[in-house]
Amino acid sequence: MSRAFVNEDQAAAQAVQPVERRVSEQPNYVTANGLQQLQLRVTELNGLRSELQAQGERADKQRLADTERDLRYFSARVQSAQVVPQASSRSKVQIGSRVRFVDEQDQEHLVQLVGEDEADAGRGLINWGSPLGRALLGAGPGDEVVWRRPVGDQMIEILEIG
């Protein structure tokens, strides 16, 4: 067997240490649903790690290293989570509020402010610490606020809080 094959086999048995996930410096405010999602992710990752460890030498070392990295991240996020009370105000935007607003092009948008790990802009779930989230936080119906965006500031008007 040539040395090239030996080196490839040894390389396959080792994992490249994955880059750690960056933890945001903003407070880890989460909705109750967001905390449940974080806890579920930790449970799933623990299960995956157990499966991979049970495979022993046959386990995909890189997948195991990536799983352990993700487990460190999500476990830390569960530990630092600060669950906010359910948004109940219709006069002031809070974390958890659903907000309907109109932009300068008269397009209406419906979003909900959530924690960082729960955010999914495609589903209208906006991180409270994002530029849009910060613009909306504390505003009320009829208020006009400035949404500071990388492509330019935009004035938006809060129509309704639910």
Steps between C-alpha positions, in 0.01 A plus 500: 500500500632842415555768764230713335232248596627475857491878537148519357381233740654684794351830383155341470521382861570852624262792508577858425411699809195703394489873553299578812165669450511865598283586798334839474578761762139619523291362788350162411133598532277221371131429475369187674476337157859601425622333820312181408667504158844540658435216746375274218814574298720402798305174539537423127872574506552285811326214320709544187822513705402178680430327167834610357693402812333156495646442152847511651779505242250488211347835603537800275752695709427830330126465558567416865725807540237722334226353720701560816568860393129560439414334831737738684338798328135404556563384859654841573201671337257303720704593809506871412136517387286763670136419427294815452138513615247444226440827315164637608517869416320633194636849563873425504713254300667241722704187433238248390268765349355455153529830316334617183674798340515682170816616325568801277378306194163441672571129535365340815710255697414270789784391727548362848792602722677193640834396644810471288499119463128493415528762226403400145440803278339284230226410747472856638682416825734794563784513754415769756862621480505539122468848345129440430441352844667792674301749290171333599574429867309740725304664216122516491223509240522817292868553585742561219847361562823487302613157389878537462600264218833446325337605171363819654266613772128458451210655689236246601167545674365260760143407408411238759647296784354161575 
